[in-house]
Amino acid sequence: SRGHRGKLIGIELDEDVAATAKARTKKCKNIEVHCANVLEASEILSKVSAVYLFNPFNRTVMTEFVSVIEKSCKSRVDLYYCNDVYRDVIDGRENWSVLCRDVIHRPGVKPASFTVYRYMP
């Protein structure tokens, strides 16, 4: 609806949420929604150039997710991590750099920190 022309891939663990997302985006030819465990989606992740997260995981899963990115991605990946509760999982890690770190302020909503990382294998 915002005119993005690039391919967008969503990975959702919950079948109902994935089905809802598929239904909402069925007219968008550039969007795919997969019902999958992101920790087992290395084939999908190996094809991405950017990842968007909104604090979706606990610390253990976040740590495993970062490892999946490192094992799967053979070229540059930018990671947009909003509400970056576990950013310490990535900070200081080899081949990761911080491109931007800030706070989003919206009226009536608690401020949310975010970090944009770049992974260069």
Buried (B, 14 or more C-beta within 10 A) or exposed (E): EEEEEEEBBBBBBEEEEBEEBBEEBEEEEEBBBBBBEBBEBEEBBBEBEEBEBEBBBEEEBBEBBBEBBBEBBEEEBBBBBBBBBBBEBBEEBEEBEEEEBEEEEEEEEEEBBBBBBBBEE
